[in-house]
Amino acid sequence: MKTSIKMFFILIMILLVITSCTNNKEKVVKNEKIVGIQDVLGFWDTVSEYDAENIEFQKEDGGNLIYYSYLNSRPYSSGKWSFKNGTLKLESESGDIFTYIRVEIEGDLLKITDSNGNVSVFKRPPKKILEKDEILINLKVYLNKISAFTGLDNSEPIKTEFNWNFKGGKTIEVSGLSTKCPLKEIAKDDFQSMNEKVKDIGDYLSGLEFSQNVFNTTEIQSAYSGDSYVFTITIDTKSQTNSIIIKVGKLKQLRVEN
């Protein structure tokens, strides 16, 4: 009789242990975040184990997934990306393919693990930042994307001020950033090729729905505006190597007249 009671209690204990383990597994499954494309989208700063300083995952209106990474405020790599069955794949424009078999989101951290077990960690920039800092970030992003699109190597952006004209003759001083893109592969007197590069920049800005601004475009300068951001593009032939100088700023007033 005592043996039967003892066996009964042992069985009860085993059932309780099994039930507890099952519940714990269910809790882990429920608490585990299922990462999707929407979670990966956006701008991430590198924390560790990635060569570039930051990376941005985008989804275009047509559904194409593209990425840009930057090092020292200059384009580092760009191309297509995909995220299927928990695997993140980056295909750079240079032909390199990087595959990450595990993708995790923990708070504001993104962790990606390759097939060798190497883990790269990224962190989202803080949501609440000063307006002036946000403007500078946006200005840098525009300059970097222009460089990536045209294949031009832009210098580290520096703070600058430039004049911007309005309809009716009004002129204001705009604070923003300036970058210089050397034209090393173009001969000093090959103005046609230089102007084609300027046109490439204009085509890119037009694709972002910026319009050529007639009040600031001259024989030696192209200008584009839209929303509250403005751009000027000029060719510098005074240095030993010709360069394209791009300036970008944000107007205080939201409406820009073309």
VMD Tcl script that draws the C-alpha trace (Angstrom):
set ca {
  {0.00 0.00 0.00}
  {2.79 2.41 0.99}
  {4.61 1.54 -2.24}
  {1.51 2.38 -4.30}
  {1.10 5.74 -2.56}
  {4.78 6.49 -3.09}
  {4.54 5.66 -6.79}
  {1.44 7.84 -7.07}
  {3.25 10.86 -5.65}
  {6.26 10.22 -7.92}
  {3.97 10.19 -10.97}
  {2.30 13.41 -9.80}
  {5.71 15.10 -9.44}
  {6.79 13.94 -12.92}
  {3.57 15.32 -14.43}
  {4.07 18.65 -12.64}
  {7.65 18.92 -13.96}
  {6.53 18.13 -17.53}
  {3.68 20.64 -17.31}
  {6.02 23.32 -15.94}
  {8.53 22.77 -18.76}
  {5.78 22.91 -21.35}
  {4.43 26.17 -19.93}
  {7.91 27.69 -19.86}
  {8.45 26.72 -23.51}
  {5.13 28.29 -24.43}
  {6.11 31.49 -22.61}
  {9.43 31.62 -24.48}
  {7.63 31.19 -27.81}
  {5.08 33.85 -26.91}
  {7.75 36.29 -25.73}
  {10.07 35.71 -28.70}
  {9.70 38.54 -31.22}
  {9.14 37.41 -34.78}
  {11.28 39.77 -36.85}
  {9.91 40.99 -40.17}
  {10.93 43.39 -42.90}
  {9.21 46.32 -41.18}
  {11.37 45.77 -38.08}
  {14.59 45.91 -40.10}
  {13.68 49.02 -42.11}
  {15.30 52.29 -41.13}
  {18.64 53.76 -40.10}
  {20.99 51.86 -37.75}
  {24.27 52.95 -36.14}
  {26.96 50.29 -35.81}
  {27.75 49.16 -32.27}
  {30.20 46.34 -33.06}
  {31.56 43.93 -35.69}
  {30.58 45.82 -38.86}
  {33.03 47.77 -41.03}
  {30.71 50.68 -41.86}
  {29.63 53.21 -39.24}
  {25.95 52.82 -40.03}
  {23.51 51.21 -42.44}
  {20.08 52.12 -43.75}
  {17.49 49.63 -45.01}
  {14.88 51.08 -47.36}
  {11.77 49.89 -49.18}
  {11.02 51.85 -52.34}
  {7.51 52.70 -53.50}
  {7.73 49.92 -56.08}
  {8.56 47.40 -53.37}
  {12.29 47.09 -54.12}
  {14.47 46.67 -51.04}
  {17.72 48.68 -51.13}
  {20.37 49.47 -48.55}
  {23.08 52.08 -48.05}
  {25.99 51.95 -45.61}
  {28.36 54.78 -44.73}
  {31.88 55.14 -43.37}
  {33.30 58.50 -42.30}
  {30.10 60.11 -43.67}
  {30.86 58.69 -47.13}
  {29.09 55.89 -49.01}
  {30.67 52.54 -48.11}
  {28.39 49.99 -49.76}
  {24.95 49.89 -51.35}
  {22.75 47.45 -53.18}
  {19.75 45.18 -52.77}
  {18.67 43.29 -49.67}
  {16.13 40.58 -48.90}
  {14.71 39.01 -45.77}
  {13.10 35.60 -46.21}
  {12.54 32.74 -43.75}
  {14.59 34.55 -41.12}
  {17.62 35.00 -43.40}
  {18.93 38.47 -44.24}
  {20.89 38.77 -47.48}
  {22.80 41.84 -48.73}
  {23.81 41.95 -52.40}
  {26.13 44.89 -53.02}
  {26.43 46.69 -56.35}
  {30.04 45.47 -56.51}
  {28.81 41.85 -56.56}
  {29.56 40.87 -52.96}
  {26.88 38.84 -51.13}
  {26.57 38.76 -47.35}
  {24.19 36.29 -45.72}
  {23.00 36.43 -42.12}
  {21.17 33.34 -40.89}
  {19.85 34.84 -37.66}
  {18.26 38.25 -37.14}
  {17.21 39.45 -33.70}
  {15.61 42.63 -32.40}
  {16.12 43.40 -28.72}
  {14.71 46.80 -27.79}
  {16.55 49.32 -29.97}
  {19.27 46.80 -30.91}
  {19.52 44.82 -34.14}
  {21.72 41.70 -34.05}
  {22.61 39.78 -37.21}
  {24.62 36.54 -37.21}
  {26.41 35.09 -40.23}
  {26.98 31.39 -40.97}
  {30.33 31.50 -39.13}
  {28.68 32.69 -35.93}
  {29.96 36.27 -36.19}
  {27.47 38.72 -34.67}
  {27.13 42.33 -35.85}
  {25.21 44.67 -33.57}
  {23.44 47.91 -34.53}
  {21.42 50.47 -32.60}
  {18.67 52.81 -33.72}
  {19.46 56.52 -33.27}
  {17.44 58.12 -30.45}
  {13.93 59.14 -31.50}
  {14.07 62.42 -29.63}
  {16.90 64.55 -30.94}
  {17.30 68.28 -31.29}
  {15.80 69.73 -34.46}
  {19.13 71.16 -35.58}
  {20.79 67.75 -35.17}
  {18.00 66.09 -37.14}
  {18.44 68.64 -39.94}
  {22.20 67.96 -40.11}
  {21.55 64.21 -40.26}
  {19.08 64.69 -43.11}
  {21.49 66.96 -44.99}
  {24.29 64.38 -44.70}
  {21.98 61.63 -45.88}
  {21.06 63.62 -49.00}
  {24.72 64.24 -49.84}
  {25.67 60.61 -49.28}
  {22.82 59.32 -51.42}
  {23.75 61.70 -54.24}
  {27.29 60.36 -54.07}
  {26.11 56.74 -54.08}
  {23.79 57.35 -57.04}
  {26.32 59.19 -59.21}
  {29.41 57.21 -58.20}
  {31.13 60.36 -57.00}
  {33.38 60.24 -53.94}
  {32.28 63.12 -51.73}
  {34.48 64.76 -49.14}
  {33.53 65.06 -45.48}
  {30.62 67.56 -45.43}
  {31.41 70.88 -43.77}
  {29.09 73.56 -42.46}
  {28.48 76.40 -44.87}
  {26.19 79.32 -45.66}
  {24.93 80.35 -49.07}
  {22.43 82.78 -50.57}
  {19.03 81.66 -51.84}
  {16.86 83.85 -54.06}
  {13.06 84.04 -54.10}
  {10.52 85.34 -56.58}
  {10.26 89.10 -56.23}
  {13.97 89.64 -55.57}
  {14.11 88.57 -51.93}
  {17.36 86.86 -50.88}
  {18.08 85.00 -47.65}
  {21.17 83.32 -46.23}
  {20.79 79.55 -45.80}
  {22.80 77.51 -43.31}
  {23.67 74.00 -44.40}
  {26.42 71.64 -45.53}
  {28.84 71.62 -48.43}
  {30.78 68.74 -49.97}
  {33.34 68.55 -52.75}
  {33.33 65.66 -55.27}
  {36.67 65.39 -57.13}
  {36.47 64.55 -60.84}
  {39.75 62.65 -61.00}
  {38.73 60.49 -63.96}
  {37.69 63.46 -66.11}
  {40.18 65.57 -68.01}
  {40.56 69.21 -66.98}
  {39.13 70.47 -70.27}
  {36.38 67.85 -70.68}
  {33.49 70.13 -69.75}
  {30.94 67.93 -71.47}
  {31.68 65.00 -69.12}
  {31.64 67.35 -66.13}
  {28.27 68.74 -67.11}
  {26.94 65.20 -67.55}
  {27.88 64.50 -63.93}
  {26.01 67.64 -62.87}
  {23.04 66.40 -64.90}
  {23.24 63.02 -63.11}
  {22.91 64.84 -59.79}
  {19.95 66.82 -61.13}
  {18.30 63.64 -62.42}
  {18.63 62.05 -58.99}
  {17.12 65.05 -57.24}
  {14.32 65.18 -59.81}
  {13.60 61.54 -59.01}
  {13.10 62.60 -55.39}
  {10.59 65.21 -56.65}
  {12.90 68.20 -56.27}
  {12.41 70.76 -59.04}
  {14.97 72.94 -60.77}
  {14.76 76.38 -59.22}
  {14.82 79.14 -61.87}
  {15.62 81.90 -59.39}
  {18.91 80.27 -58.37}
  {20.00 78.51 -61.57}
  {22.62 80.40 -63.59}
  {25.13 79.62 -66.33}
  {27.58 78.33 -63.73}
  {25.19 76.92 -61.13}
  {22.29 74.47 -61.01}
  {19.75 74.74 -58.20}
  {16.94 72.50 -56.98}
  {14.25 72.90 -54.35}
  {11.32 71.05 -52.90}
  {9.57 70.87 -49.56}
  {11.97 72.95 -47.42}
  {15.33 71.63 -48.69}
  {17.41 73.44 -51.32}
  {20.50 72.43 -53.31}
  {23.11 74.25 -55.39}
  {25.56 72.46 -57.71}
  {28.63 74.13 -59.20}
  {31.83 73.02 -60.97}
  {35.12 74.13 -59.40}
  {37.94 74.37 -61.95}
  {40.30 76.50 -59.85}
  {41.99 73.61 -58.03}
  {44.50 71.18 -59.55}
  {41.68 68.62 -59.87}
  {38.27 69.74 -61.06}
  {35.45 69.12 -58.60}
  {31.70 69.41 -58.23}
  {30.62 71.33 -55.16}
  {27.20 70.49 -53.74}
  {25.57 72.63 -51.08}
  {22.36 71.70 -49.30}
  {20.36 73.53 -46.68}
  {16.95 73.71 -45.11}
  {14.85 76.85 -45.29}
  {13.04 78.12 -42.23}
  {9.89 78.74 -44.21}
  {8.20 75.56 -45.41}
  {7.08 76.77 -48.83}
  {9.60 77.37 -51.59}
  {8.45 79.20 -54.71}
  {9.96 77.93 -57.97}
}
mol new
graphics top color blue
foreach p $ca { graphics top sphere $p radius 0.5 }
foreach p [lrange $ca 0 end-1] q [lrange $ca 1 end] { graphics top cylinder $p $q radius 0.2 }
display resetview
